[in-house]
Amino acid sequence: MRNALNGRRFLGSPWINRVFVGFSLLVFLPIPADGQVPHGRPEDVGLSSDRLQRVHQAIQRHIDAGAITGAVTLVARGGQIAHFEAHGVMDLESNAPMRKDSVFQIMSMTKPVTAVSVLMMIEEGKLRLSDRVSAFIPAFKEVMVATERLPRSATVEELRASAEPADREITIRDLLTHTSGMVRNAPRMPGETLESYVPTLANVPLEFQPGSDWAYSGLSGPDVLARIVEIVSGEAYDRFVQHRIFDPLGMHDTAYYPSDKLRSRLVTLYNTTPQGFERNPDPHRFLSQTFFSGGAGLISTAEDYLQFAQMLANGGTLNGQRFLSPRTVELMASNHVGDMFNGKLGFPEQGFGFGLLVARMEDHVSAGWRLPDDSFGWFGAYGTQAWINRTEELVTLVMIQNLNYEVQRDFENAVVQALID
């Protein structure tokens, strides 16, 4: 049968027998007008209420140990929220409790939004994965590749002094898969925009020949993609994502810069030191009113980001609105790089692949992770994380602002052990 709320098919015989439950959901839980994913009983979607309590227990252990200040955790299955909880505090000085609608800097969880933006333009015939970047930004016609491994402090001039021409031009696919070689950034001035800044990135030599390796392009590559979306769509990137993604999905608390309403719910950033937590001295360095990065910079809430993740879990649709075709979502979540991603950026030596600005779980046993196979998603530098699994109809989110991989792994384990169907 199909989930009456999101048009998704329940998978597995235990769910097929719940015809009456599905009918009851249809009658008593109307589709929210603003596109919000509804709440439901865990047992109705194959999760154990008792076992889901271990999510809080796992998070609380890390709070008590001084690893994180607080968190928001969310689990959705079958198009319904089965677990949604706030833990700890959002600010140590005021001891303000964490709220379910607390606002987080999601950093690189901006990247999947950029991937969807690019894929929308591909579906409209305005881009191809094989397109050369120089077709849209001519400065990238003749990029260089560094021949020496220089320190991160090396200037652009020093890098270019020992560089050679690239074997081929960078493509859209290279940027989406982190195989472009665009690892370093160029200096960015205050008040700069994508239009003024992105062409300067063409002067920075690549770390390797395009397509020959995988290396994380934290900002530069996705920023180029965001600029290309601006060019082919004809509007500023922040406006594009607002009216094409955020507004239709009901993501009212997602933006590049906090309004006064959002600022009051913004979780305080802390650095973890041997002496304990210290306030981040530059907490708003990635927030901008002029530079709308494709790689980082968005703020959001757990429930807001769920709308975006649930749309992908549903194969590109949410509550009657289609954003991408199912085949395009499959393209985004497929492994495009073979084994090149394994062992990179702190990920396991085996078991993972990489799609279009998302990682993909290929073999959870080999990887030693508890996420089910075929899960895809990404995380942010301050600790936010989202994973999507279309086969399990599962979306998991943990939102923290002190990056801690043990918290993420323990959260995943607590979710997976609660799956009973």
MISENU-681370 format. One record per residue (C-alpha): residue number from 1; chain; x, y, z. Coordinates in nm, 2 decimals. Each point is the difference from the previous one (the first is absolute). Layout:
REM MISENU-681370
{pt NUM,A,{X,Y,Z}}
...
END
This chain:
REM MISENU-681370
{pt 1,A,{0.00,0.00,0.00}}
{pt 2,A,{0.10,0.36,-0.01}}
{pt 3,A,{0.06,0.24,0.28}}
{pt 4,A,{-0.31,0.23,-0.03}}
{pt 5,A,{0.20,0.30,0.11}}
{pt 6,A,{0.30,0.00,-0.24}}
{pt 7,A,{-0.09,-0.24,-0.27}}
{pt 8,A,{0.28,-0.24,0.11}}
{pt 9,A,{-0.03,-0.38,-0.02}}
{pt 10,A,{0.03,-0.19,0.33}}
{pt 11,A,{0.27,-0.26,-0.05}}
{pt 12,A,{-0.02,-0.35,0.16}}
{pt 13,A,{-0.29,-0.23,0.08}}
{pt 14,A,{-0.04,0.12,0.37}}
{pt 15,A,{-0.11,0.34,-0.12}}
{pt 16,A,{-0.22,-0.13,-0.28}}
{pt 17,A,{-0.22,-0.17,0.26}}
{pt 18,A,{-0.07,0.33,0.17}}
{pt 19,A,{-0.28,0.11,-0.24}}
{pt 20,A,{-0.22,0.13,0.28}}
{pt 21,A,{0.29,0.21,0.15}}
{pt 22,A,{0.07,0.15,-0.34}}
{pt 23,A,{-0.37,0.09,-0.05}}
{pt 24,A,{-0.01,0.15,0.35}}
{pt 25,A,{0.29,0.22,-0.09}}
{pt 26,A,{-0.17,0.11,-0.31}}
{pt 27,A,{-0.32,0.10,0.19}}
{pt 28,A,{0.14,0.15,0.31}}
{pt 29,A,{0.34,0.16,-0.10}}
{pt 30,A,{-0.07,0.25,-0.28}}
{pt 31,A,{0.29,0.12,-0.22}}
{pt 32,A,{0.14,0.32,0.15}}
{pt 33,A,{-0.05,0.30,-0.22}}
{pt 34,A,{0.36,0.12,0.04}}
{pt 35,A,{0.16,-0.32,-0.11}}
{pt 36,A,{0.12,-0.12,0.35}}
{pt 37,A,{0.07,-0.37,0.05}}
{pt 38,A,{-0.26,-0.12,0.25}}
{pt 39,A,{0.06,-0.18,0.33}}
{pt 40,A,{-0.10,-0.36,0.05}}
{pt 41,A,{0.03,-0.30,0.24}}
{pt 42,A,{0.34,-0.18,-0.02}}
{pt 43,A,{-0.17,-0.34,-0.01}}
{pt 44,A,{-0.21,0.10,-0.30}}
{pt 45,A,{0.32,0.04,-0.21}}
{pt 46,A,{0.21,-0.29,0.13}}
{pt 47,A,{0.18,0.17,0.29}}
{pt 48,A,{-0.01,-0.09,0.38}}
{pt 49,A,{-0.10,0.28,0.23}}
{pt 50,A,{0.18,-0.16,0.29}}
{pt 51,A,{0.32,-0.05,-0.20}}
{pt 52,A,{-0.01,0.36,-0.13}}
{pt 53,A,{0.05,0.12,0.35}}
{pt 54,A,{0.36,-0.12,-0.04}}
{pt 55,A,{0.05,0.30,-0.23}}
{pt 56,A,{-0.04,0.24,0.29}}
{pt 57,A,{0.22,-0.23,0.23}}
{pt 58,A,{0.28,0.00,-0.26}}
{pt 59,A,{-0.01,0.38,-0.05}}
{pt 60,A,{-0.03,0.07,0.38}}
{pt 61,A,{0.31,-0.21,0.06}}
{pt 62,A,{0.20,0.23,-0.22}}
{pt 63,A,{-0.15,0.31,0.16}}
{pt 64,A,{0.09,-0.13,0.34}}
{pt 65,A,{0.36,-0.08,-0.12}}
{pt 66,A,{0.04,0.36,-0.12}}
{pt 67,A,{0.03,-0.10,-0.36}}
{pt 68,A,{-0.29,0.21,-0.13}}
{pt 69,A,{-0.22,0.27,0.15}}
{pt 70,A,{-0.32,-0.12,-0.15}}
{pt 71,A,{-0.17,-0.15,-0.30}}
{pt 72,A,{-0.32,-0.04,-0.19}}
{pt 73,A,{-0.08,-0.35,-0.14}}
{pt 74,A,{-0.26,-0.10,-0.25}}
{pt 75,A,{-0.10,-0.33,-0.16}}
{pt 76,A,{-0.26,-0.03,-0.27}}
{pt 77,A,{-0.12,-0.32,-0.17}}
{pt 78,A,{-0.28,-0.07,-0.25}}
{pt 79,A,{-0.04,0.38,-0.04}}
{pt 80,A,{-0.08,0.06,0.37}}
{pt 81,A,{0.21,0.14,0.29}}
{pt 82,A,{0.04,-0.29,0.25}}
{pt 83,A,{0.26,0.17,0.23}}
{pt 84,A,{0.06,0.37,0.06}}
{pt 85,A,{0.18,0.12,0.31}}
{pt 86,A,{0.21,0.28,0.13}}
{pt 87,A,{0.29,-0.07,0.24}}
{pt 88,A,{0.22,0.21,0.22}}
{pt 89,A,{0.04,0.38,-0.04}}
{pt 90,A,{0.04,0.24,-0.29}}
{pt 91,A,{0.21,0.24,0.20}}
{pt 92,A,{0.22,-0.08,0.30}}
{pt 93,A,{0.01,0.35,0.15}}
{pt 94,A,{-0.37,0.05,0.02}}
{pt 95,A,{-0.07,-0.37,0.04}}
{pt 96,A,{-0.28,0.04,-0.26}}
{pt 97,A,{-0.14,-0.35,-0.07}}
{pt 98,A,{0.03,-0.14,-0.35}}
{pt 99,A,{-0.32,0.04,-0.20}}
{pt 100,A,{-0.14,-0.21,-0.28}}
{pt 101,A,{0.00,0.31,-0.22}}
{pt 102,A,{0.35,0.11,0.09}}
{pt 103,A,{0.19,0.14,-0.29}}
{pt 104,A,{0.33,-0.16,-0.10}}
{pt 105,A,{0.28,0.10,-0.24}}
{pt 106,A,{-0.01,-0.31,-0.22}}
{pt 107,A,{0.32,0.08,-0.19}}
{pt 108,A,{0.06,-0.27,-0.27}}
{pt 109,A,{-0.35,-0.13,0.02}}
{pt 110,A,{-0.05,0.30,-0.23}}
{pt 111,A,{0.17,-0.22,-0.27}}
{pt 112,A,{-0.29,-0.24,-0.07}}
{pt 113,A,{-0.22,0.31,-0.05}}
{pt 114,A,{0.24,0.11,-0.26}}
{pt 115,A,{0.00,-0.34,-0.16}}
{pt 116,A,{-0.38,0.01,-0.03}}
{pt 117,A,{0.02,0.35,-0.15}}
{pt 118,A,{0.24,-0.12,-0.26}}
{pt 119,A,{-0.21,-0.30,-0.07}}
{pt 120,A,{-0.31,0.22,-0.05}}
{pt 121,A,{0.19,0.19,-0.27}}
{pt 122,A,{0.11,-0.33,-0.16}}
{pt 123,A,{-0.36,-0.12,-0.01}}
{pt 124,A,{-0.10,0.33,-0.17}}
{pt 125,A,{0.26,-0.06,-0.26}}
{pt 126,A,{0.21,0.30,0.10}}
{pt 127,A,{0.30,-0.20,0.12}}
{pt 128,A,{0.16,-0.34,-0.07}}
{pt 129,A,{0.23,-0.20,0.24}}
{pt 130,A,{0.26,0.00,-0.28}}
{pt 131,A,{-0.01,0.38,-0.06}}
{pt 132,A,{0.33,0.18,0.03}}
{pt 133,A,{0.00,0.27,0.28}}
{pt 134,A,{0.16,0.24,-0.25}}
{pt 135,A,{-0.32,-0.01,-0.21}}
{pt 136,A,{-0.15,0.21,0.28}}
{pt 137,A,{0.30,0.16,0.16}}
{pt 138,A,{0.27,0.06,-0.26}}
{pt 139,A,{0.27,0.06,0.26}}
{pt 140,A,{0.01,-0.38,0.04}}
{pt 141,A,{0.10,-0.07,-0.36}}
{pt 142,A,{0.37,-0.05,0.09}}
{pt 143,A,{0.05,-0.12,0.35}}
{pt 144,A,{0.33,-0.11,0.15}}
{pt 145,A,{0.10,-0.30,0.21}}
{pt 146,A,{0.26,0.03,0.28}}
{pt 147,A,{0.30,-0.22,-0.04}}
{pt 148,A,{0.13,0.04,0.35}}
{pt 149,A,{-0.18,-0.06,0.33}}
{pt 150,A,{0.04,0.34,0.17}}
{pt 151,A,{-0.12,0.09,0.35}}
{pt 152,A,{-0.36,0.13,0.05}}
{pt 153,A,{0.15,0.35,0.07}}
{pt 154,A,{0.14,0.02,-0.36}}
{pt 155,A,{-0.12,0.29,-0.20}}
{pt 156,A,{-0.17,-0.03,-0.34}}
{pt 157,A,{0.31,0.14,-0.16}}
{pt 158,A,{0.22,-0.26,0.17}}
{pt 159,A,{-0.23,-0.28,-0.12}}
{pt 160,A,{-0.01,0.13,-0.36}}
{pt 161,A,{0.38,0.02,-0.01}}
{pt 162,A,{0.02,-0.38,0.01}}
{pt 163,A,{-0.31,-0.09,-0.20}}
{pt 164,A,{-0.07,-0.14,-0.34}}
{pt 165,A,{-0.30,0.01,-0.23}}
{pt 166,A,{-0.28,-0.25,0.08}}
{pt 167,A,{-0.05,-0.30,-0.23}}
{pt 168,A,{-0.36,0.10,-0.05}}
{pt 169,A,{-0.26,0.25,0.12}}
{pt 170,A,{-0.21,-0.03,0.31}}
{pt 171,A,{-0.36,-0.12,-0.04}}
{pt 172,A,{-0.32,0.02,0.20}}
{pt 173,A,{0.04,-0.36,0.09}}
{pt 174,A,{0.35,0.06,0.14}}
{pt 175,A,{-0.14,0.27,0.23}}
{pt 176,A,{-0.29,-0.21,0.12}}
{pt 177,A,{0.22,-0.30,0.08}}
{pt 178,A,{0.30,0.18,0.15}}
{pt 179,A,{0.23,-0.13,-0.27}}
{pt 180,A,{0.08,0.35,-0.15}}
{pt 181,A,{0.32,0.06,0.20}}
{pt 182,A,{-0.14,0.33,0.13}}
{pt 183,A,{0.10,-0.04,0.36}}
{pt 184,A,{0.15,0.34,0.08}}
{pt 185,A,{-0.18,0.33,0.01}}
{pt 186,A,{0.08,0.35,-0.11}}
{pt 187,A,{0.00,0.30,0.24}}
{pt 188,A,{-0.35,0.14,0.03}}
{pt 189,A,{-0.07,0.37,0.08}}
{pt 190,A,{-0.29,0.12,0.22}}
{pt 191,A,{-0.31,0.07,-0.20}}
{pt 192,A,{0.10,-0.22,-0.28}}
{pt 193,A,{-0.26,-0.19,-0.20}}
{pt 194,A,{0.01,-0.33,-0.20}}
{pt 195,A,{0.02,0.20,-0.32}}
{pt 196,A,{0.31,0.20,0.11}}
{pt 197,A,{0.18,-0.28,0.19}}
{pt 198,A,{-0.05,-0.32,-0.19}}
{pt 199,A,{0.21,0.10,-0.31}}
{pt 200,A,{0.30,0.06,0.23}}
{pt 201,A,{-0.01,-0.37,0.09}}
{pt 202,A,{0.11,-0.09,-0.35}}
{pt 203,A,{0.35,0.15,0.09}}
{pt 204,A,{0.05,-0.25,0.28}}
{pt 205,A,{0.18,-0.31,-0.13}}
{pt 206,A,{-0.17,-0.33,0.04}}
{pt 207,A,{0.14,-0.26,0.24}}
{pt 208,A,{-0.02,-0.28,-0.27}}
{pt 209,A,{-0.11,-0.06,-0.35}}
{pt 210,A,{-0.38,0.02,-0.04}}
{pt 211,A,{-0.17,-0.33,0.06}}
{pt 212,A,{0.32,-0.18,0.11}}
{pt 213,A,{-0.07,0.00,0.38}}
{pt 214,A,{-0.24,0.10,0.28}}
{pt 215,A,{0.07,0.29,0.23}}
{pt 216,A,{-0.26,0.19,0.19}}
{pt 217,A,{-0.08,0.34,-0.15}}
{pt 218,A,{-0.15,0.16,0.31}}
{pt 219,A,{-0.08,0.34,-0.15}}
{pt 220,A,{0.15,0.07,-0.34}}
{pt 221,A,{-0.16,-0.27,-0.22}}
{pt 222,A,{-0.36,0.03,0.14}}
{pt 223,A,{0.04,0.38,-0.02}}
{pt 224,A,{0.07,-0.03,-0.37}}
{pt 225,A,{-0.31,-0.22,-0.03}}
{pt 226,A,{-0.22,0.26,0.18}}
{pt 227,A,{0.13,0.27,-0.24}}
{pt 228,A,{-0.08,-0.21,-0.30}}
{pt 229,A,{-0.36,-0.05,0.13}}
{pt 230,A,{-0.02,0.38,0.03}}
{pt 231,A,{0.11,0.04,-0.36}}
{pt 232,A,{-0.23,-0.26,-0.16}}
{pt 233,A,{-0.30,0.09,0.22}}
{pt 234,A,{0.04,0.37,-0.03}}
{pt 235,A,{-0.04,0.08,0.38}}
{pt 236,A,{0.22,0.03,0.31}}
{pt 237,A,{0.07,-0.34,0.16}}
{pt 238,A,{-0.17,0.09,0.33}}
{pt 239,A,{-0.32,0.09,-0.18}}
{pt 240,A,{0.02,-0.31,-0.21}}
{pt 241,A,{0.01,-0.24,0.29}}
{pt 242,A,{-0.26,0.20,0.19}}
{pt 243,A,{-0.27,-0.01,-0.26}}
{pt 244,A,{0.09,-0.33,-0.17}}
{pt 245,A,{0.07,-0.21,0.31}}
{pt 246,A,{-0.05,0.16,0.34}}
{pt 247,A,{-0.34,0.17,-0.05}}
{pt 248,A,{-0.17,-0.29,-0.18}}
{pt 249,A,{0.13,-0.24,0.27}}
{pt 250,A,{-0.12,0.22,0.28}}
{pt 251,A,{0.36,0.06,0.13}}
{pt 252,A,{-0.08,0.33,0.16}}
{pt 253,A,{0.30,-0.01,0.24}}
{pt 254,A,{0.27,-0.06,-0.26}}
{pt 255,A,{0.21,0.29,-0.13}}
{pt 256,A,{0.34,0.13,-0.07}}
{pt 257,A,{-0.02,0.27,0.27}}
{pt 258,A,{-0.21,0.00,0.32}}
{pt 259,A,{-0.29,0.24,0.04}}
{pt 260,A,{-0.06,0.13,0.34}}
{pt 261,A,{-0.25,-0.28,0.05}}
{pt 262,A,{0.25,-0.26,-0.09}}
{pt 263,A,{0.29,0.16,0.19}}
{pt 264,A,{-0.17,-0.05,0.33}}
{pt 265,A,{-0.01,-0.38,-0.07}}
{pt 266,A,{0.35,-0.03,-0.13}}
{pt 267,A,{0.20,-0.26,0.19}}
{pt 268,A,{0.33,0.14,0.15}}
{pt 269,A,{0.32,-0.13,-0.16}}
{pt 270,A,{0.27,-0.13,0.23}}
{pt 271,A,{0.34,-0.14,-0.05}}
{pt 272,A,{0.10,-0.31,0.20}}
{pt 273,A,{0.32,0.05,0.19}}
{pt 274,A,{0.19,-0.20,0.28}}
{pt 275,A,{-0.15,0.25,0.24}}
{pt 276,A,{-0.35,-0.04,-0.12}}
{pt 277,A,{-0.22,0.20,-0.24}}
{pt 278,A,{0.11,0.34,-0.12}}
{pt 279,A,{-0.22,0.23,-0.21}}
{pt 280,A,{0.10,0.00,-0.36}}
{pt 281,A,{0.17,0.34,-0.05}}
{pt 282,A,{-0.15,0.05,-0.35}}
{pt 283,A,{-0.33,-0.18,0.00}}
{pt 284,A,{-0.15,0.17,-0.30}}
{pt 285,A,{0.29,-0.02,-0.24}}
{pt 286,A,{-0.20,-0.21,-0.25}}
{pt 287,A,{-0.32,0.20,0.02}}
{pt 288,A,{-0.04,0.27,-0.27}}
{pt 289,A,{-0.25,0.23,-0.15}}
{pt 290,A,{0.19,0.03,-0.33}}
{pt 291,A,{0.19,-0.33,-0.05}}
{pt 292,A,{-0.23,-0.30,-0.04}}
{pt 293,A,{0.24,-0.29,0.00}}
{pt 294,A,{-0.09,-0.33,-0.16}}
{pt 295,A,{0.22,-0.18,0.25}}
{pt 296,A,{-0.09,0.14,0.34}}
{pt 297,A,{-0.19,0.29,0.16}}
{pt 298,A,{-0.36,-0.11,0.04}}
{pt 299,A,{-0.17,-0.01,0.34}}
{pt 300,A,{-0.30,-0.23,0.06}}
{pt 301,A,{-0.19,-0.20,0.26}}
{pt 302,A,{-0.03,-0.38,0.02}}
{pt 303,A,{-0.36,0.01,-0.11}}
{pt 304,A,{0.07,0.24,-0.29}}
{pt 305,A,{0.28,-0.22,-0.14}}
{pt 306,A,{-0.22,-0.30,0.04}}
{pt 307,A,{-0.23,0.14,-0.27}}
{pt 308,A,{0.29,0.01,-0.24}}
{pt 309,A,{0.13,-0.35,0.10}}
{pt 310,A,{-0.35,-0.15,-0.01}}
{pt 311,A,{-0.05,0.13,-0.35}}
{pt 312,A,{0.31,-0.19,-0.11}}
{pt 313,A,{-0.12,-0.31,0.19}}
{pt 314,A,{-0.32,0.02,-0.19}}
{pt 315,A,{0.18,0.00,-0.33}}
{pt 316,A,{-0.03,0.38,-0.06}}
{pt 317,A,{-0.35,0.08,0.12}}
{pt 318,A,{-0.16,0.12,0.32}}
{pt 319,A,{-0.38,0.04,0.06}}
{pt 320,A,{-0.09,0.02,-0.36}}
{pt 321,A,{0.28,0.23,-0.12}}
{pt 322,A,{0.27,-0.15,-0.22}}
{pt 323,A,{0.36,0.15,0.02}}
{pt 324,A,{0.20,-0.27,-0.18}}
{pt 325,A,{-0.09,-0.32,-0.19}}
{pt 326,A,{0.07,-0.33,0.19}}
{pt 327,A,{0.27,-0.09,-0.26}}
{pt 328,A,{0.18,0.33,0.07}}
{pt 329,A,{0.00,-0.07,0.37}}
{pt 330,A,{0.14,-0.34,-0.08}}
{pt 331,A,{0.27,0.17,-0.20}}
{pt 332,A,{0.08,0.23,0.29}}
{pt 333,A,{0.02,-0.30,0.25}}
{pt 334,A,{0.21,-0.23,-0.23}}
{pt 335,A,{0.37,-0.06,0.04}}
{pt 336,A,{0.18,0.20,-0.27}}
{pt 337,A,{0.36,-0.04,0.11}}
{pt 338,A,{0.06,-0.37,0.05}}
{pt 339,A,{0.24,-0.06,0.30}}
{pt 340,A,{0.16,0.35,-0.01}}
{pt 341,A,{-0.20,0.13,0.30}}
{pt 342,A,{0.08,-0.29,0.24}}
{pt 343,A,{0.24,0.10,0.27}}
{pt 344,A,{-0.04,0.38,-0.08}}
{pt 345,A,{-0.11,0.27,0.24}}
{pt 346,A,{0.00,-0.24,0.30}}
{pt 347,A,{-0.23,-0.25,-0.16}}
{pt 348,A,{0.07,-0.37,0.02}}
{pt 349,A,{0.25,-0.17,-0.23}}
{pt 350,A,{-0.28,-0.19,-0.17}}
{pt 351,A,{-0.38,-0.02,-0.03}}
{pt 352,A,{-0.07,0.35,-0.13}}
{pt 353,A,{-0.06,0.17,-0.34}}
{pt 354,A,{-0.07,0.36,-0.09}}
{pt 355,A,{-0.28,0.14,-0.20}}
{pt 356,A,{-0.09,0.36,-0.09}}
{pt 357,A,{0.11,0.20,0.31}}
{pt 358,A,{-0.11,-0.29,0.22}}
{pt 359,A,{0.17,-0.31,0.14}}
{pt 360,A,{-0.16,-0.34,-0.06}}
{pt 361,A,{0.01,-0.31,0.22}}
{pt 362,A,{0.10,-0.29,-0.23}}
{pt 363,A,{0.07,-0.27,0.26}}
{pt 364,A,{-0.06,0.08,0.37}}
{pt 365,A,{0.17,-0.32,0.12}}
{pt 366,A,{0.32,0.08,-0.18}}
{pt 367,A,{-0.02,0.36,0.11}}
{pt 368,A,{-0.07,-0.09,0.36}}
{pt 369,A,{-0.29,0.24,0.02}}
{pt 370,A,{-0.36,-0.07,0.12}}
{pt 371,A,{-0.17,0.20,-0.28}}
{pt 372,A,{-0.19,-0.23,-0.24}}
{pt 373,A,{0.14,-0.06,-0.35}}
{pt 374,A,{-0.10,0.25,-0.26}}
{pt 375,A,{-0.03,0.29,0.25}}
{pt 376,A,{0.12,0.33,-0.14}}
{pt 377,A,{0.06,0.34,0.16}}
{pt 378,A,{0.26,0.24,0.14}}
{pt 379,A,{0.10,0.19,0.31}}
{pt 380,A,{0.11,0.35,0.10}}
{pt 381,A,{0.33,0.12,0.16}}
{pt 382,A,{-0.18,0.09,0.32}}
{pt 383,A,{-0.16,-0.34,0.04}}
{pt 384,A,{-0.34,0.00,-0.17}}
{pt 385,A,{-0.07,-0.32,-0.21}}
{pt 386,A,{-0.28,-0.14,-0.21}}
{pt 387,A,{-0.02,-0.35,-0.16}}
{pt 388,A,{-0.27,-0.12,-0.23}}
{pt 389,A,{-0.09,-0.36,-0.10}}
{pt 390,A,{-0.27,-0.05,-0.26}}
{pt 391,A,{-0.03,-0.37,0.04}}
{pt 392,A,{-0.06,0.02,0.37}}
{pt 393,A,{-0.20,0.33,-0.05}}
{pt 394,A,{0.22,0.14,0.28}}
{pt 395,A,{0.13,0.35,0.07}}
{pt 396,A,{0.23,0.06,0.30}}
{pt 397,A,{0.12,0.34,0.12}}
{pt 398,A,{0.22,0.10,0.29}}
{pt 399,A,{0.07,0.37,0.05}}
{pt 400,A,{0.29,0.11,0.22}}
{pt 401,A,{0.25,0.29,-0.01}}
{pt 402,A,{0.31,-0.17,0.13}}
{pt 403,A,{0.12,-0.26,-0.26}}
{pt 404,A,{0.03,-0.34,0.16}}
{pt 405,A,{0.01,-0.31,-0.20}}
{pt 406,A,{-0.07,-0.23,0.29}}
{pt 407,A,{-0.33,0.18,0.06}}
{pt 408,A,{-0.10,-0.05,-0.36}}
{pt 409,A,{0.09,-0.37,0.00}}
{pt 410,A,{-0.18,-0.06,0.34}}
{pt 411,A,{-0.31,0.17,-0.13}}
{pt 412,A,{0.00,-0.21,-0.32}}
{pt 413,A,{0.03,-0.32,0.21}}
{pt 414,A,{-0.29,0.11,0.23}}
{pt 415,A,{-0.21,0.05,-0.31}}
{pt 416,A,{0.08,-0.32,-0.17}}
{pt 417,A,{-0.05,-0.21,0.31}}
{pt 418,A,{-0.35,0.15,0.02}}
{pt 419,A,{-0.10,-0.13,-0.35}}
{pt 420,A,{-0.23,-0.30,0.06}}
{pt 421,A,{-0.15,-0.04,-0.35}}
END
